[in-house]
Amino acid sequence: MKFLVTFILIIVSFAVSDIIREGTLQVLSDGSNVTIQWGTTDESNIKEFVIERRNGTVGEFSTVTVIGKKGSNSFYKYVDFSAFKTTGSIYQYRIKSVTISGSAEYSNILTISHNVSGVKRTWGSLKAMFR
């Protein structure tokens, strides 16, 4: 019986871990914003995707946004316009795939160097005040 439970858990973990298509998860910086993109395989058991970020390489991740699923074999692209507001220059991102049952599977953590000039950061803050 114990063997059967272990086998089922392994099968389920393989099914969940193959949500993000291998080689498609990327994080890119253009000097102003950070773009996160990925492709999926089977989304039949997925409720939503949560993009998480942390400043530096230690500490807790925080939620950047929640994205609803599109359907199997989809491509996702999200531009993190809030990355210029923070003072860090090293960020780590990951995707949390939330299943219909409420469990979650995390992608690999991707690290990016994102340097925004002080002028651009100040200008962005001023624009946000008048929106």
N, CA and C of each residue as an Amber inpcrd file, in Angstrom:
protein
   393
   0.8230000  -1.1980000   0.0000000   0.0000000   0.0000000   0.0000000
   0.8620000   1.2550000   0.0000000   1.9300000   1.2520000   0.8290000
   2.8190000   2.4080000   0.9070000   3.4780000   2.6650000  -0.4500000
   3.8390000   1.5950000  -1.1340000   4.4350000   1.7150000  -2.4530000
   3.4610000   2.3690000  -3.4320000   2.2080000   1.9810000  -3.3840000
   1.1890000   2.5210000  -4.2740000   1.0020000   4.0240000  -4.0470000
   0.9510000   4.4490000  -2.7980000   0.7970000   5.8720000  -2.4850000
   2.0010000   6.6530000  -3.0040000   3.1950000   6.1320000  -2.7820000
   4.4120000   6.7880000  -3.2720000   4.3930000   6.8770000  -4.7840000
   4.0080000   5.8220000  -5.4520000   3.9420000   5.8070000  -6.9130000
   2.9550000   6.8580000  -7.4240000   1.8030000   6.9550000  -6.8000000
   0.7880000   7.9400000  -7.2150000   1.3180000   9.3550000  -7.0140000
   1.9900000   9.6150000  -5.8980000   2.5480000  10.9430000  -5.6580000
   3.6070000  11.3040000  -6.6960000   4.4040000  10.3410000  -7.0900000
   5.4180000  10.5960000  -8.1170000   4.7560000  10.9200000  -9.4490000
   3.7480000  10.1660000  -9.8250000   3.0290000  10.4070000 -11.0790000
   2.3880000  11.7920000 -11.0640000   1.7410000  12.1560000  -9.9740000
   1.1010000  13.4730000  -9.8760000   2.1470000  14.5760000  -9.9600000
   3.2850000  14.4280000  -9.3000000   4.3100000  15.4690000  -9.3380000
   4.8730000  15.6320000 -10.7440000   5.0210000  14.5390000 -11.5020000
   5.4660000  14.6620000 -12.8830000   4.4270000  15.3740000 -13.7250000
   3.1580000  15.0890000 -13.5020000   2.0960000  15.7290000 -14.2680000
   2.0610000  17.2240000 -14.0070000   2.2740000  17.6300000 -12.7620000
   2.2380000  19.0470000 -12.4180000   3.5090000  19.7560000 -12.8750000
   4.6630000  19.1090000 -12.7630000   5.9230000  19.7710000 -13.0740000
   6.1140000  20.0320000 -14.5570000   5.3220000  19.4420000 -15.4040000
   5.4470000  19.6500000 -16.8390000   4.5060000  20.7350000 -17.3560000
   4.0320000  21.6190000 -16.5100000   3.1050000  22.6700000 -16.9240000
   3.8140000  23.7050000 -17.7760000   4.9770000  24.1740000 -17.3160000
   5.7470000  25.1580000 -18.0770000   6.6550000  24.4040000 -19.0330000
   6.4970000  24.7220000 -20.3100000   7.2600000  24.0230000 -21.3550000
   8.7540000  24.3000000 -21.1740000   9.5400000  23.2440000 -21.2100000
  10.9830000  23.3390000 -21.0110000  11.6090000  24.3210000 -22.0010000
  12.4580000  25.2050000 -21.4800000  13.1840000  26.1550000 -22.3270000
  12.4240000  27.4210000 -22.6820000  11.1930000  27.5720000 -22.1970000
  10.4150000  28.7610000 -22.5710000  10.3960000  29.8440000 -21.5000000
  10.7320000  29.5130000 -20.2730000  10.6950000  30.4960000 -19.1970000
  11.8870000  31.4350000 -19.3190000  11.5910000  32.7350000 -19.4990000
  12.6410000  33.7350000 -19.6530000  12.2720000  34.9980000 -18.8890000
  13.2920000  35.6940000 -18.3990000  13.1290000  36.9920000 -17.7670000
  14.1160000  37.9250000 -18.4480000  13.6020000  39.0370000 -18.9850000
  14.4260000  39.9650000 -19.7450000  14.2700000  41.3760000 -19.2090000
  15.3620000  42.1460000 -19.2020000  15.3260000  43.5480000 -18.7720000
  15.6600000  44.4310000 -19.9540000  14.8840000  45.5200000 -20.1310000
  15.1990000  46.4960000 -21.1740000  15.7360000  47.7940000 -20.5800000
  16.0670000  47.7930000 -19.2870000  16.5740000  48.9830000 -18.6220000
  15.4770000  49.8140000 -17.9760000  14.2290000  49.5520000 -18.3440000
  13.0940000  50.2460000 -17.7330000  12.1800000  49.2670000 -17.0210000
  11.8450000  48.2000000 -17.7160000  10.9130000  47.2100000 -17.1960000
  11.5030000  45.8180000 -17.3420000  10.8830000  44.8700000 -16.6700000
  11.2840000  43.4710000 -16.7760000  10.1320000  42.7050000 -17.4120000
  10.4520000  41.8690000 -18.3860000   9.4490000  41.0540000 -19.0690000
   9.6610000  39.5980000 -18.6970000   8.5600000  38.9590000 -18.2910000
   8.5740000  37.5410000 -17.9570000   7.7350000  36.8390000 -19.0150000
   8.2660000  35.7660000 -19.5850000   7.5010000  35.0230000 -20.5880000
   7.7430000  33.5330000 -20.4470000   6.7060000  32.7790000 -20.8000000
   6.7900000  31.3240000 -20.7270000   5.6920000  30.7050000 -21.5740000
   5.9060000  29.4510000 -21.9060000   4.9130000  28.6680000 -22.6270000
   4.4830000  27.4950000 -21.7750000   3.3090000  26.9730000 -22.0530000
   2.7860000  25.8680000 -21.2510000   2.5660000  24.6270000 -22.1000000
   2.3420000  23.5460000 -21.3800000   1.9460000  22.2790000 -22.0170000
   0.4790000  22.0610000 -21.6710000   0.2010000  21.1570000 -20.7740000
  -1.1700000  20.8140000 -20.3930000  -1.6410000  21.6780000 -19.2190000
  -2.6610000  22.4990000 -19.4510000  -3.2090000  23.3670000 -18.4030000
  -4.5470000  22.8650000 -17.8670000  -4.9090000  21.6410000 -18.1530000
  -6.2390000  21.1480000 -17.7820000  -6.4770000  21.1510000 -16.2740000
  -5.4300000  21.0710000 -15.4760000  -5.5760000  21.0390000 -14.0300000
  -5.1720000  22.3720000 -13.3740000  -4.9540000  23.4160000 -14.1840000
  -4.4600000  24.6970000 -13.6820000  -5.5990000  25.6840000 -13.4880000
  -5.5400000  26.4110000 -12.3700000  -6.4880000  27.4880000 -12.0890000
  -5.9230000  28.8340000 -12.5290000  -4.6410000  29.1010000 -12.1670000
  -4.0290000  30.3890000 -12.4760000  -2.5240000  30.3070000 -12.2800000
  -1.8500000  31.3600000 -12.7420000  -0.4130000  31.4970000 -12.5640000
  -0.1590000  32.7450000 -11.7350000   0.7950000  32.6450000 -10.8080000
   1.1580000  33.7700000  -9.9580000   2.6260000  34.0970000 -10.2340000
   2.8880000  35.3300000 -10.6450000   4.2660000  35.7600000 -10.8460000
   4.7550000  36.3440000  -9.5300000   5.8880000  35.8240000  -9.0730000
   6.4510000  36.2660000  -7.8010000   7.8540000  36.8270000  -8.0230000
   8.2130000  37.8250000  -7.2000000   9.5170000  38.4770000  -7.3120000
  10.0850000  38.7330000  -5.9160000  11.4050000  38.7140000  -5.8330000
  12.0640000  39.1670000  -4.6210000  13.2870000  39.9970000  -5.0230000
  13.6270000  40.9520000  -4.1680000  14.8250000  41.7620000  -4.3730000
  16.0040000  40.9870000  -3.8120000  17.0360000  40.8440000  -4.6120000
  18.2080000  40.0860000  -4.1790000  17.9890000  38.5950000  -4.3270000
  18.8190000  37.8430000  -3.6120000  18.7830000  36.3830000  -3.7570000
  18.3720000  35.6610000  -2.4840000  17.9880000  36.4110000  -1.4550000
  17.4990000  35.8010000  -0.2260000  16.2300000  36.5220000   0.2130000
  15.4820000  35.8820000   1.0610000  14.2590000  36.4850000   1.5610000
  13.0260000  35.9060000   0.8870000  11.9050000  36.4550000   1.2540000
  10.6180000  35.9730000   0.7600000  10.2790000  36.5530000  -0.6090000
   9.5560000  35.7720000  -1.3930000   9.0050000  36.2530000  -2.6500000
   7.6880000  36.9610000  -2.3610000   7.3730000  37.9700000  -3.1540000
   6.0770000  38.6310000  -3.0470000   5.3690000  38.5350000  -4.3970000
   4.0550000  38.5820000  -4.3510000   3.2520000  38.4600000  -5.5680000
   3.3200000  39.7430000  -6.3780000   3.6230000  39.6110000  -7.6670000
   3.6180000  40.7370000  -8.5860000   2.2470000  40.8310000  -9.2440000
   1.7460000  39.7030000  -9.7270000   0.4320000  39.6680000 -10.3770000
  -0.0730000  38.2310000 -10.4650000  -1.3690000  38.1060000 -10.6940000
  -2.0070000  36.8070000 -10.9120000  -2.5710000  36.8160000 -12.3290000
  -2.2970000  35.7540000 -13.0690000  -2.7380000  35.6460000 -14.4580000
  -3.5980000  34.4020000 -14.6110000  -4.7880000  34.5700000 -15.1520000
  -5.6690000  33.4380000 -15.4140000  -5.1390000  32.5910000 -16.5570000
  -5.4990000  31.3340000 -16.5510000  -5.0070000  30.4270000 -17.5960000
  -5.7120000  30.7200000 -18.9200000  -4.9910000  30.4620000 -20.0100000
  -5.5320000  30.6270000 -21.3580000  -5.9780000  29.2860000 -21.9290000
  -5.2380000  28.2500000 -21.5940000  -5.4900000  26.9240000 -22.1510000
  -4.1770000  26.2710000 -22.5360000  -4.2120000  24.9910000 -22.7000000
  -3.0000000  24.2240000 -23.0010000  -2.2690000  24.7730000 -24.2090000
  -0.9460000  24.6390000 -24.1840000  -0.0560000  25.0700000 -25.2630000
  -0.1450000  26.5680000 -25.5440000  -0.2950000  27.3640000 -24.4980000
  -0.3770000  28.8170000 -24.6410000   0.9760000  29.4600000 -24.3530000
   1.0960000  30.7050000 -24.7790000   2.2910000  31.4990000 -24.5140000
   1.8700000  32.7000000 -23.6830000   2.6390000  33.0050000 -22.6400000
   2.3390000  34.1040000 -21.7290000   3.4860000  35.1070000 -21.7380000
   3.1190000  36.3740000 -21.6240000   4.1070000  37.4440000 -21.5520000
   3.5520000  38.5030000 -20.6090000   4.3500000  38.8560000 -19.6060000
   3.9350000  39.8780000 -18.6430000   5.0740000  40.8760000 -18.4740000
   4.7470000  42.1680000 -18.5530000   5.7350000  43.2110000 -18.3480000
   5.5570000  43.7600000 -16.9410000   6.6220000  43.6560000 -16.1500000
   6.6120000  44.1420000 -14.7740000   7.0350000  45.6090000 -14.7760000
   6.0360000  46.4940000 -14.8590000   6.2990000  47.9290000 -14.8800000
   6.7180000  48.4510000 -13.5090000   6.4880000  47.6620000 -12.4590000
   6.8270000  48.1210000 -11.1080000   8.2840000  47.8750000 -10.7520000
   9.0400000  47.1990000 -11.5920000  10.4340000  46.8720000 -11.2590000
  11.3010000  48.1250000 -11.1590000  10.9500000  49.1970000 -11.8680000
  11.7840000  50.3940000 -11.8040000  11.6250000  51.1490000 -10.4870000
  10.5620000  50.8740000  -9.7540000  10.2860000  51.6000000  -8.5120000
  11.1440000  51.1410000  -7.3470000  11.6450000  49.9370000  -7.4120000
  12.4150000  49.4030000  -6.2860000  13.8810000  49.7930000  -6.4210000
  14.5990000  49.7380000  -5.3290000  15.9810000  50.2030000  -5.3360000
  16.9910000  49.0980000  -5.6220000  16.5550000  47.8840000  -5.6740000
  17.4750000  46.7850000  -5.9320000  17.9150000  46.7350000  -7.3800000
  18.9630000  45.9950000  -7.6420000  19.3850000  45.8130000  -9.0240000
  19.4060000  44.3440000  -9.4090000  19.3310000  43.4610000  -8.4360000
  19.2360000  42.0240000  -8.6890000  17.8510000  41.5780000  -8.2520000
  17.1420000  40.9390000  -9.1530000  15.8050000  40.4340000  -8.8500000
  15.7490000  38.9580000  -9.1860000  14.8960000  38.2610000  -8.4740000
  14.6170000  36.8710000  -8.8040000  13.1170000  36.7260000  -9.0090000
  12.7680000  36.0060000 -10.0600000  11.3750000  35.7510000 -10.3990000
  11.1190000  34.2530000 -10.4280000   9.8750000  33.8950000 -10.1630000
   9.4350000  32.5170000 -10.3510000   7.9400000  32.5590000 -10.6510000
   7.4650000  31.4750000 -11.2550000   6.0540000  31.3230000 -11.5740000
   5.4770000  30.2520000 -10.6640000   4.3950000  30.5910000  -9.9910000
   3.6740000  29.6100000  -9.1750000   2.4520000  29.1770000  -9.9700000
   2.3990000  27.9110000 -10.3230000   1.2490000  27.3470000 -11.0350000
   0.2970000  26.7810000  -9.9950000  -0.8740000  27.3860000  -9.8750000
  -1.8630000  26.9750000  -8.8810000  -2.8590000  26.0380000  -9.5490000
  -3.0560000  24.8640000  -8.9700000  -3.9760000  23.8880000  -9.5420000
  -5.4010000  24.1590000  -9.0830000  -6.3350000  23.5080000  -9.7090000
  -7.7540000  23.6470000  -9.3650000  -7.9940000  23.2110000  -7.9250000
  -7.2480000  22.2190000  -7.4630000  -7.4170000  21.7280000  -6.0900000
  -6.7560000  22.6400000  -5.0520000  -5.9870000  23.6430000  -5.5050000
  -5.3630000  24.5820000  -4.5850000  -3.8970000  24.3250000  -4.3040000
  -3.3520000  23.2190000  -4.7800000  -1.9260000  22.9750000  -4.5830000
  -1.1330000  23.8490000  -5.5580000   0.1640000  23.9300000  -5.3510000
   0.9750000  24.7920000  -6.2070000   2.2770000  24.1200000  -6.5820000
   2.7600000  24.4520000  -7.7540000   4.0480000  23.9940000  -8.2590000
   4.8270000  25.2360000  -8.6590000   6.0980000  25.3150000  -8.2440000
   6.9260000  26.4780000  -8.5380000   7.8970000  26.1870000  -9.6730000
   8.1010000  27.1740000 -10.5230000   9.0840000  27.0560000 -11.5980000
  10.4810000  27.2180000 -11.0130000  11.4580000  27.0580000 -11.8560000
  12.8220000  27.3940000 -11.4620000  12.8770000  28.8850000 -11.1670000
  13.8070000  29.2780000 -10.3310000  14.0080000  30.6930000 -10.0200000
  14.9700000  31.2750000 -11.0460000  14.5680000  32.3970000 -11.6420000
  15.4180000  33.0760000 -12.6170000  15.9120000  34.3870000 -12.0200000
  17.2060000  34.6390000 -12.1400000  17.8320000  35.8410000 -11.5930000
  18.1630000  36.7910000 -12.7330000  17.9110000  38.0930000 -12.4960000
  18.2080000  39.0950000 -13.5180000  18.7910000  40.3360000 -12.8570000
  19.7300000  40.9470000 -13.5470000  20.2820000  42.2280000 -13.1290000
  19.4850000  43.3050000 -13.8520000  18.8760000  44.1970000 -13.0990000
  18.0030000  45.2290000 -13.6770000  18.4110000  46.5820000 -13.0990000
  19.1560000  47.3390000 -13.8670000  19.6480000  48.6310000 -13.4040000
  18.8630000  49.7460000 -14.0790000  18.1870000  50.5340000 -13.2670000
  17.4050000  51.6650000 -13.7500000  18.0700000  52.9240000 -13.2440000
  18.2320000  53.9050000 -14.1260000  18.8830000  55.1430000 -13.6990000
  18.0110000  55.8860000 -12.6910000  18.6420000  56.6640000 -11.8300000
  17.9200000  57.4570000 -10.8390000  16.9780000  58.4490000 -11.4850000
  17.3620000  58.9990000 -12.6290000  16.5130000  59.9540000 -13.3480000
  15.2390000  59.2690000 -13.8170000  15.3750000  58.0920000 -14.3940000
  14.2110000  57.3570000 -14.8860000  13.2870000  56.9650000 -13.7340000
  13.8720000  56.5500000 -12.6000000  13.0820000  56.1730000 -11.4310000
  12.3130000  57.3880000 -10.8940000  12.9730000  58.5450000 -10.8100000
  12.3210000  59.7680000 -10.3210000  11.2200000  60.2070000 -11.2730000
  11.4850000  60.1880000 -12.5720000  10.4910000  60.5840000 -13.5700000
   9.2730000  59.6580000 -13.5150000   9.5120000  58.3780000 -13.3780000
   8.3960000  57.4250000 -13.2710000   7.5480000  57.6830000 -12.0340000
   8.1870000  58.0290000 -10.9210000   7.4450000  58.3330000  -9.6950000
   6.6320000  59.6010000  -9.8570000   7.1960000  60.6100000 -10.5220000
   6.4480000  61.8600000 -10.7570000   5.2310000  61.6220000 -11.6470000
   5.4020000  60.8450000 -12.7060000   4.2780000  60.5370000 -13.5920000
   3.1800000  59.8180000 -12.8290000   3.5550000  58.8890000 -11.9590000
   2.5570000  58.1210000 -11.2000000   1.7610000  59.0140000 -10.2660000
   2.3650000  60.0810000  -9.7610000   1.6470000  60.9870000  -8.8500000
   0.5020000  61.7130000  -9.5490000   0.6140000  61.9540000 -10.8470000
  -0.3860000  62.7260000 -11.5750000  -1.3550000  61.8900000 -12.3880000
  -1.3540000  60.6030000 -12.1590000  -2.2980000  59.7170000 -12.8710000
  -3.6230000  59.6920000 -12.1660000
